């Protein structure tokens, strides 16, 4: 299934022309990893022992745009960004949002511009975000008309090491 993805970085406008995401950054891909380093040995209570969850950086890839220089600057200065939002939308029709990822207490951990004169595509960059809080919200789609249904949300506060609403 094709999807459109958009990124909003507090204080750094992008070039999206989408009417619902004006000045957001259009992203081509994203990747994220959560890892629970559970111990294989059982505890005296009988189950495997869970540890503190590891949150890898959240990576996105986008084409170079007017946000790029400010992204580089924020990475160089270690600027604290209040929040960023990623929205995944269905590509056709009304572009109904079905997933939102919101991060708070964000730092741009790494930027990797990439391109080649022999590529037929436009230069892009991979941007990695480190964060203090993350919240995921999935919006169910009604099969009959594609409109949004109910939401399912979850979140994690890395500093407090606990669930957030």
C-alpha positions in Angstrom: 0.0 0.0 0.0 1.4 3.4 -1.0 1.4 6.1 1.7 2.4 9.8 2.0 4.5 10.8 5.0 5.1 14.2 6.4 7.4 15.6 9.2 6.8 18.8 11.2 9.9 20.0 13.1 9.1 22.8 15.6 10.8 26.0 14.2 12.0 24.4 10.9 9.6 24.8 8.0 9.8 22.5 5.0 8.4 22.7 1.4 5.4 20.4 1.4 2.6 21.8 -0.8 0.0 19.4 0.5 -3.0 21.4 1.7 -3.1 19.6 5.1 0.7 19.7 5.6 1.7 23.1 4.4 5.4 23.9 5.2 5.9 20.3 6.6 8.8 18.2 5.2 7.8 15.4 2.9 9.6 12.2 3.8 10.3 9.1 1.7 11.1 6.6 4.4 11.4 6.1 8.1 13.0 3.5 10.4 12.9 3.0 14.2 13.9 0.3 16.5 12.7 -0.5 20.1 14.5 -3.4 21.8 13.7 -5.1 25.1 16.9 -6.7 26.2 15.2 -9.5 28.2 17.4 -12.0 30.0 17.1 -15.5 28.7 17.4 -16.9 32.2 14.3 -17.2 34.3 13.9 -15.3 37.5 12.8 -17.0 40.8 9.2 -15.8 39.9 9.4 -18.1 36.8 9.6 -15.7 33.8 12.3 -14.1 31.8 13.6 -10.8 33.3 12.9 -7.6 31.4 15.2 -4.7 31.5 15.0 -1.0 30.6 13.9 -0.7 26.9 16.4 0.6 24.4 15.1 3.3 22.0 17.2 3.7 19.0 17.2 7.0 17.1 14.2 7.6 14.9 15.5 8.0 11.3 13.7 9.6 8.3 14.9 10.2 4.8 13.8 13.1 2.7 14.8 15.0 -0.4 17.0 18.1 0.2 14.8 21.1 0.7 14.7 24.5 2.4 14.7 22.8 5.8 18.1 21.2 5.2 20.4 24.1 6.3 18.4 24.6 9.5 18.5 20.8 10.2 22.3 20.9 9.8 22.5 23.9 12.1 20.3 22.3 14.8 22.5 19.2 14.7 25.7 21.3 14.9 24.5 23.4 17.8 22.7 20.6 19.7 19.6 22.7 19.7 16.8 21.4 21.8 13.6 21.0 19.7 10.3 21.1 21.7 8.6 18.6 19.5 8.3 16.9 16.1 5.4 15.2 14.5 5.3 12.5 11.8 2.0 11.7 10.0 1.4 8.8 7.7 -1.5 9.2 5.4 -3.2 7.1 2.7 -1.8 8.2 -0.7 -5.1 8.3 -2.5 -8.3 10.4 -2.1 -8.4 12.6 0.9 -5.1 11.4 2.3 -6.6 10.3 5.6 -4.1 10.2 8.4 -3.8 6.7 9.9 -0.7 7.0 12.1 0.9 9.9 14.0 4.2 9.7 15.8 4.9 12.6 18.2 8.3 13.1 19.9 9.2 15.6 22.6 12.5 16.8 24.0 14.2 16.2 20.6 17.8 16.5 19.4 18.9 16.0 15.9 21.5 13.3 16.5 22.8 12.8 13.0 22.4 14.1 9.4 23.7 12.1 6.4 23.3 14.0 3.1 23.6 11.6 0.2 23.6 11.8 -3.6 25.5 11.0 -6.7 25.8 12.7 -10.1 25.1 9.3 -11.7 21.8 8.9 -9.8 18.7 9.8 -11.7 17.1 11.0 -8.4 17.4 14.2 -6.4 19.9 14.3 -3.5 18.4 13.2 -0.2 19.4 13.1 3.5 18.9 10.8 6.4 18.1 12.6 9.6 18.2 10.8 13.0 16.3 12.1 16.0 16.9 11.4 19.7 14.0 12.1 22.0 12.8 12.1 25.6 9.2 11.2 25.0 7.4 9.4 22.2 3.7 8.8 21.5 2.1 6.7 18.8 -1.5 7.1 17.7 -3.1 4.8 15.1 -6.4 5.9 13.6 -8.6 3.0 12.4 -10.1 3.3 8.9 -13.7 2.5 8.3 -13.8 -0.1 5.5 -17.1 1.2 4.1 -16.0 4.7 3.3 -12.3 5.0 4.3 -13.1 7.7 6.9 -11.3 7.7 10.2 -12.6 5.5 13.0 -11.4 5.3 16.6 -7.8 5.9 17.9 -5.4 3.5 19.6 -2.6 5.4 21.4 0.5 4.5 23.5 3.5 6.4 24.6 6.8 6.2 26.5 8.7 8.7 28.7 12.4 7.6 28.4 13.5 9.9 31.3 11.0 8.6 33.8 11.0 5.1 32.2 7.2 4.8 32.2 4.1 4.7 30.1 2.5 8.1 29.2 -1.0 8.7 28.0 
